Amino acid sequence: MGAAVGSGGRVDGVDGSESMLALARSRCADQAWVTFHPGDATDLPFDDGAFDVAVSTQVLEYVADIDTALAEIHRVLRPGGRAVIVDTDWDNLVWHSGDAARMRRVLAAWDEHLVDPHLPRTLARRLKDQGFRVRAEVIPIINIVLEPNTYSYGILGEIQDFVAGRQGVSAEEADAWAEDLHDLGRAGKYFFSLNRYLFAAEKG
């Protein structure tokens, strides 16, 4: 975004994690017009009507008070300003496994990593309630191999670590789940598909 707006524009990022803010600042060190701020999605540190565009990618599903967060996005946008929001409904995940029952248990435990694993189902209505005009589209992810540059490879280890000890999933079972997926990858039998949902909203 910093490259897109150039030095004649401005980009402000907000995150509650100091380590993430430090990483972002280092990545954008050569773009003085890009700045980062500690903050919360339900209390953005900006004036009313300060921005032309707001972007939230895989954030709101971690926020307990969604309606306040959407109201904050609406507040900081100018009239006619646009918001782009991307989130995932984890029920549409299709992940081939040698043990379907174990996969269901692992994914049920994985749901605990966020506040609302099904947020996209209600986002359009909630955005309209805040005064936005809304359209939506699907962003499909599909992996038929298990390789380091694929999305599912990236989250596999994260899921394995998170679910161990949750909802009756033992560390040994989490390890066996991950090894099964690697075995399927090595055998050429791997399949993963997940939809993300993009909501493009315009402030009236």
Beta strands, then each sheet from edge to edge (+ up, - down):
strand 1: 11-15
strand 2: 34-38
strand 3: 51-57
strand 4: 77-88
strand 5: 94-95
strand 6: 132-143
strand 7: 192-203
sheet 1: 1+ 2+
sheet 2: 3+ 4+ 7- 5+
sheet 3: 3+ 4+ 7- 6+
end
